[in-house]
Amino acid sequence: MYTATVPDLQWDSACNLYSATDKYEILSLKSMCSSFLKDNLTQDTACDLLILADMHQDEELKSTAQDYILNHRSIFNTNEWKLFMRMNALLAAELLYLMVKE
């Protein structure tokens, strides 16, 4: 039975659930997942959230991830960022443009 609650949600599960709720247009649950992802964003998950938001064309979630990265610039010194740049050049360029524009 669908109850619109997500007890004991973990990051990876929230990402997967977010994708499913977007696909099947379960908006209330998608909003809950989005809130969880925003509230639990870390330096280790910011690039993943940016990719997820971009894949699902969620500009609000994408903006949250971008702002987080720009406010935690030490992310740019990590191996995760280097891999992110190689695999997601357009998103990385967009983020660097926002940084220069500030």
C-alpha positions as CSV (number, residue, x, y, z in Angstrom):
1,M,0.0,0.0,0.0
2,Y,1.3,3.5,-0.9
3,T,1.7,5.6,2.2
4,A,4.0,8.5,1.0
5,T,6.4,7.9,3.8
6,V,10.1,6.8,3.6
7,P,11.4,5.7,6.9
8,D,15.2,5.1,7.3
9,L,16.0,6.4,3.9
10,Q,19.7,6.3,2.9
11,W,21.4,8.4,0.2
12,D,21.6,5.8,-2.5
13,S,18.1,4.6,-1.9
14,A,16.9,8.2,-2.0
15,C,18.6,8.8,-5.4
16,N,17.0,5.6,-6.8
17,L,13.6,6.4,-5.4
18,Y,13.9,10.0,-6.7
19,S,14.5,8.6,-10.2
20,A,11.5,6.2,-9.9
21,T,9.2,8.9,-8.6
22,D,10.2,11.2,-11.5
23,K,9.6,8.5,-14.0
24,Y,6.2,7.5,-12.7
25,E,5.3,11.1,-11.7
26,I,4.7,10.5,-8.0
27,L,5.1,14.1,-7.2
28,S,4.6,14.1,-3.4
29,L,7.1,11.3,-2.9
30,K,9.5,13.0,-5.4
31,S,9.3,16.1,-3.3
32,M,10.1,14.1,-0.2
33,C,13.1,12.5,-1.8
34,S,14.3,15.9,-3.1
35,S,14.0,17.4,0.4
36,F,16.0,14.4,1.8
37,L,18.7,14.8,-0.8
38,K,19.0,18.6,-0.1
39,D,19.1,18.1,3.7
40,N,21.7,15.4,3.5
41,L,24.0,16.9,0.9
42,T,27.7,16.5,1.7
43,Q,31.0,17.2,-0.1
44,D,31.1,13.5,-1.0
45,T,27.6,13.5,-2.6
46,A,27.3,17.0,-4.2
47,C,28.6,16.0,-7.7
48,D,26.3,12.9,-7.7
49,L,23.3,15.1,-6.9
50,L,24.3,17.6,-9.6
51,I,24.3,14.7,-12.1
52,L,21.0,13.3,-10.9
53,A,19.3,16.7,-11.0
54,D,20.6,17.3,-14.5
55,M,19.4,13.9,-15.7
56,H,15.9,14.6,-14.5
57,Q,15.9,18.3,-15.6
58,D,15.2,19.4,-12.0
59,E,16.5,23.0,-12.1
60,E,15.8,23.6,-8.4
61,L,17.7,20.5,-7.3
62,K,20.5,21.3,-9.8
63,S,20.8,24.8,-8.4
64,T,21.0,23.5,-4.8
65,A,23.9,21.2,-5.8
66,Q,25.6,23.9,-7.7
67,D,25.3,26.4,-4.8
68,Y,26.6,23.8,-2.4
69,I,29.7,23.1,-4.5
70,L,30.4,26.8,-5.0
71,N,30.1,27.3,-1.2
72,H,32.4,24.3,-0.6
73,R,35.2,25.0,-3.1
74,S,37.5,22.4,-1.5
75,I,35.4,19.9,-3.6
76,F,37.4,21.2,-6.6
77,N,40.6,19.7,-5.0
78,T,39.2,16.1,-4.8
79,N,39.6,13.1,-7.0
80,E,35.8,12.9,-7.2
81,W,35.8,16.3,-8.9
82,K,38.6,15.3,-11.3
83,L,36.5,12.2,-12.3
84,F,33.4,14.3,-12.5
85,M,35.1,16.8,-14.9
86,R,36.2,13.9,-17.2
87,M,32.8,12.2,-17.2
88,N,30.6,15.3,-17.1
89,A,32.5,18.1,-18.9
90,L,29.4,20.2,-19.8
91,L,28.2,20.2,-16.2
92,A,31.6,21.0,-14.9
93,A,32.0,23.8,-17.4
94,E,28.6,25.2,-16.5
95,L,29.6,25.2,-12.8
96,L,33.0,26.8,-13.4
97,Y,31.2,29.5,-15.5
98,L,28.9,30.2,-12.5
99,M,32.0,30.5,-10.3
100,V,33.7,33.0,-12.6
101,K,30.5,34.9,-13.0
102,E,30.3,35.5,-9.2
